[in-house]
Amino acid sequence: MRERAGLRRLPTVVALVACVFSASLAAQPSHVVRPGDTLWGISGQHYRQPGRWPEIQQRNSVGEPRRLQPGTVLYFADGRALGEGEAMVLAVTGQAWLRRAGRPDVPVGQGMPVQAGDTLATAPDAFLTLGLPDGSRSVIPSSSTVELQTVGRDRVGLRLLGGAIESQVRKRAAGQEFHIRSRSLVLSVRGTQFRVREQGGRTVGEVIEGSVAVRDAQRSRQVVLEAGQGSVFGNGGSGDQASAEVRPLLAAPRFTSRTVSPAASGVELEQVPGAQRYRWRIAQDDSILAPLVEGSSTGTTLELPKDLQPGFYYLRVAAVDSADLEGMPGDLLFYMPSPTESVRWKDDGRVELRWWGSPQKRYRLEISRYADFAMRLVDMQDMRAGSAIVGPFVVGGRYHWRVSETDDGTHYGEPFTGGSIDVPLR
């Protein structure tokens, strides 16, 4: 079944794509930690001043600077150190505004500091990613309004005035608090990933990891949601909240097709039992903390946008049940190839793979039968050319390839190009 519904195109895709995977260090507001990275070295790369590493540590709440976890995303902006009680806008896609008492609304930009008492609002086709002093991240999606009530390393309090908010919260230490208030509920977090939204006079909560304690404003009733659980709470009083049913979330969707191209952008899912429809988002970070576009479908074919810039993307899909609870997420890494020709077949069955190259850099070419490169058939490193000839391939079918680059010959960055090859069956 093919059906496309609710696609929201966010207007600044190109800008955020450049933020994550640009080859120019000066243009990058983020850095994915690689094995062997140090804050000293990262500061030298991004600020050209290694001694500014404490600013990176503060912005990203790095507890032990000598133990950077590979894969962690470190954020950069205007270079100004955050003040006490400030949070930071890490990414914006589309239009968002900052509302501060006694002042006119101002557009929100990446790197903007925000503080307790500020309100952030997003347009219908927008996302905003908020970095909090304790290292937690919150995504404010389309048509949402959130007030920052308390901002600190030990205590964070947000108020959902409308729409939704999704948070990834650092594990709480003794004495630390992180809570989100809706119109009549308080959600206290114990180190988790969760979603909460106001919808039709009700509060909907879903927990992906950890647990969330939900209580009414009078503290008379409390429900605890564990990982994989959700509930819909009425806003008519504690009686409604006490009777709210805790339900298991639907299972994560499984993908039956994994290749996306400008000519064929449909991704197929297995039907999830109990699913009424599917919601999806696309981002270029694996945590989906800076979404680019979102959509929904009542069928198991997701028609993704065909005009994404060439590059690697993460697709996150969740099934929605009859109570409108969004289920556990299923993730897919895919590559949107360039519309220009990058594959040339040779007469002897071999294939030439081409990409833009610089004589100052060295490259790594990987080839796999799997779109997520779980197993590699080819792993060519320390290449100085912008092309490679591979094959011939004995077994027919689809092969995936990607290229990354390095400045020092050891630490390769994120893949910047790639695609797929369809080898004829023999």
N, C-alpha and C positions, 0 to 999 in steps of 0.2 A: 504494500500500500504506500502510495506517495502522497504526502500532504504537507504543505508548508504553512506555518501560521506563526504570527507574533514575532517575526524577525525584527530585531532592533539594530540598526546600523549606527555605530558610533563614529562621529565625524573625524576624529583625530587619530585614526589607526596608524597612519604613516609615521606620525611623530613618536608614538609609543613603541612602534617596531624599532625605530632607530635607537630609542633609549636602551633597549635590552640587548640588541645584537650588533650594534654598529661596530665597525672595526676601528673607529677613531676613539681613542681613550678620552680625548677632550670633550667629546659629545656624549659620553656615557654618564648617566646619573646613577648607575647601579653597577655592581661587580659581583659575579658569582665566584665564591671562594673555591680555589683549586688546591690540591695537595701541595704543601710547601709554602703557601701564601702566608705573608705576615702583614700586620697592620702597617708596619714601617714601610714595607715595599709597596703596598697598595696605595698608601698616602703619597709616595713618590710618583707612582704612575698617574694618579688622578689629580693631585694638587701640585705636582712637581716639587713638593716640599715634604720629605719623609717625616720631619718633626711634627707635622700636623696630625699624626695618627691618633692622639687622644680625642680629636673632634669626631673621627670616624667611630671610635669606641663609644663615645657618648651618644651619637645619633642613633646607633644601632644596638645600644645596651649590651655590648660585648662584655661578658663577665671576666673572662680570662683571655687577655689578648694573645697569649702564647699558644692557645689551643683553639684555633679557628677550625670550625667544622666544615669540611668540603661540601659544597652545594649550598651553603648559606648565602643569601642575597644581602649585600651591604649597599646601602643607599647613600647618595650624595646629592647635594643641591647647590645652594648659593655659597657654601663654605662657611657660613656663620654658625657658630656654636649655639645650640639651643639653650635658652635660659631656663631657670628653675620653673617648673610647672608648665612647660610648653610641650606640645606635640607637634608633629610635622606632617604636612600633606606630601606623601611619597609619590603619588601618581594621580593624574586626572585624565580621563577620556571623556570628551564632550564638555558641557558647560556645568559649572558648579559655582556656588556663591557662599561667601562668608558674611554672616549677620552678627554684628556687634552692637550692643545697646547704645543708643544715641548717635549711631552713625549709619550712613546709607550702605546698602549691600555692595560688596565688591567682588569681582570675579576671583575665583580661587586658582592659583597657579602652583605648579610643582615646586616644592621646597618652602612653601609658605608656612611660617609658624602659626600655631593656633593655641589658645589657652582656655582655661576654665571660664565659662560664661559665654563663649562663642557658640554659634549655631552654624552648621554646614548643611547646605541644601543642594540637591542634584536635579538637573533637568530630566525630562522623560527619556532621553537617550544618552545617559552619562553614567560614569562610575568615578568614585573617588576612593583612594587608598590612604588610610590614616595610620601613621606610625606613632605609637605611644611610648612614653618614657620607660616603661617596664619591658620594652621589647615586643609587646603584643602588636598585632596588626588588625585593623578593621576595614572592611570594604563596605562603603555606602553606595548601594546600587541606584538604579534609575528611580526618579520621582520619590526621593526619600529625604527626610529632614532629621538631623541628629544634633542634640545639644550636648556640649561638653560641660559636665557639672563639676567633676573633680579630675585633675590631671597631675599625676605624680608617679614616682617610681614604686611607691608602696600602696598607692590607692588610686584607682581609676573608676570614675563613674560617668556613664553616658545615659542620655535620655532619648528614647526613640519617640519622636513627635509624629512621625508618619512614614509609611513605606517600610523599609527593611534595613537590617544591618547584619553582616556576617563577620565573625571574629575568630582569629587564631590567637589564643591567649597563652602566654608563658605559664608554666606550672607555678602555682602560688606557694610562696614560703610562709612561714608563720608570721602573722600580722599583716600580710598583704591581702588586698581586696581588689576585685574587679567585678563590677556589677553593671547591668543595663536595666533601666526602668522603662516600662511602657506606660500606658495611661493608668493602669491600676495594678500592675504586677512589677516585681523586682526579681531579676534573674542574677543569681550569684554564681560565679564561675570558679571552678577548681582546677584550672589548667586544661584547656579543651579547645575544640573547634566546633562551632555551633552557629545556627542561624536563628534569627527572630524577626518577625514582621507583624505589622498591624494590618489587618485585613477584614473588611466588613464588620467593624466593631468588635473584632476578636483579636487575640494575640496568638500567633502560631510559633511554636518553638521546636527545633530539631537539633539533636546532638550527634555529631559525627565521631568525635573522640572525647574522652574524659566524662565529666558529669556537670550538670547545671541544677541548682536548687531554685525552684520557682515558688514564690510566696506572694500573697496579696499584700496590699499596701498597709493593712492593719496587722500584719504578721500573725494572723490567726490560723492560716492554712499554709501548708507547704507540700509541694510535689517535687521529687527528685527525678530528673531525666538522665538516664545513663546513655552510654554510646549506643547508637543504633535505635534510639527511641525518640518519639516526638509526641506532641499533644497540641490540641487546640483549646485555648482558654477563653471563656466568655468574659466580657468586661462589665457584666451587670452586677457584680458583687461576689463575695467570698463563696456563696453557695454554688454559683456557676463554676468557679475555679476549683472548688473541692471535688465537684463531680466530673471534672475533666478526665477523659480516659487517656491513659498512657498507652500508646500503640507502638508496635515495632515498625521501623521504617522499611520501605520496600528495598529489595536487594539492588545492588549496583548493576546497571545494564552491562551486557556483554556485547562486544562488537563482532559482527560477521563479515564486515568489509572494513579495510583499514587504509585504503589509498585514496587520496584527494588530489584533484588536479583542476585547473581552470576549466577544463572541458567536462569533467565529471566530479562534481563536488558533493555528491550524495554519500552519506555514511549509513550503513545498515546496522540495525540492532536486533538482538533476539527480543521477542516480546517478554516483558516482565509481568508475571502474574499479578493481577490487581491494579496494573497501571492504567490510568485514564488518559495520560499524556506524558510528554517528556520535556524537560527544560534543559537547555544547554548553554554553555559559555565557552568562549575561546580566549586564550591568553598566551603570552610567550614565556610565562614563568610557571613552573610545575605546581606551585601552590595556588595558582589562579588568584593571586593577590592584586593583579593589575589587569582586569578583563578589558578586552577590546570590543567584543560584540556578543550579543546574547540572542536567543530565540527559543521557540517552542514548537512542538509538533504533536498531533494526535496520533500519528502513525510511527512506524519503526524505521522510516527513512528520514534522516535529517538532511535537509537541503541547506548546506552551509554556503556562505557568501563566496562567490567566485573571484572577487577582486581583491583578496588578501595579497599583500606584498609577498614576494618570494621569501621563504624562510621556514623555520620549524615552529610549530604551534602545539599547544596542549588544548584538547577538547575535553570538557567535563560535562557529563550527562547524568541526570537524575530522573527517576520515574516519580510521577506524582499520583497519589492515591485518591480515593473518593472523598477523603476529608481535606484534600489539598495539602497534605503533608508531603514534602519533598524528600525522596529517599536517599539512600547512600549513593555517593558519587562513583561513577565509572570514568576513568581517564584514558585518553588516547593521544599518543604523540604522533603527529603527522607532519609531512613536509609539503608545502605549497611550492611547486617548482616554478621557475621563471618561464614566461611564455616564449622566450627566445630559445633557439635550439642549443642544447648543451650535450647532446648524445649523437655520435656519428658511428654508424656501423661500417666495418671494414668488409672487404670481399671474402676474407678467410673466416668470418664469424666472430672476430674480435670486435670490441667496442672501444671507441675513444670517448672519454669523459672529459669535459672542458669546463673551466671556471676562470673567473678573473683572478689573476695572480700578480704578486709584486716580487721583484727580485730581492727585496729586503726581508721577506718572510719565508718560512718553510711550512709545509702542508702535510696533513694526514688524510688519507683516503680510506674509508671503511665501506665494505659491501656486505650485505646480509640478506637472507631470505625473509627476515622479520622487520616490520616497520619500526619497532622499538629497538632494533639492533641488539636483541638479547643474545644472539650468537652471530659471530662475524666469520664470513668466508675469506675476506681480504682485509688486512690492516696494514697499509703501507704508510710509513712515517718518514719524516725528515726529507720530504720531497721538495725540490726547488722549482719545479715547473708548475704551470697552470693547467696541466692536462695529464692524463694517464691512459694507457691502452691496457685493457684487461680482457681475459677470456682466452680462447673460446669457452663457452659454458656448455658443459656436458648435459646437464639436466635443464629442461625447459621450465618456464614459469616466470613469475615476477621476482626481480631482485631490487633491493633498495640500496642507494649509495648516498654518502654525505661526506663533506670536506670541512675540516677545521684548520686553524692556523696557529703558529707559535712564533714568538719573538726570540725565545732563548733556546729552542730546540728540545725543551722538556715539557713545559706546561702548555697544553693545547686548550684553546678557548672553546666556546660553544660552536657547533657547526654553523656555517654561514651560507652554505648552499648544498644542494643534493637533489635527489629525485628517484625515479624508478626506471627499470629496464624490463621490458617484456621479451623474454627469450622464447622463440617458437618451440613448441613441443615436437619431439622427433619420434 
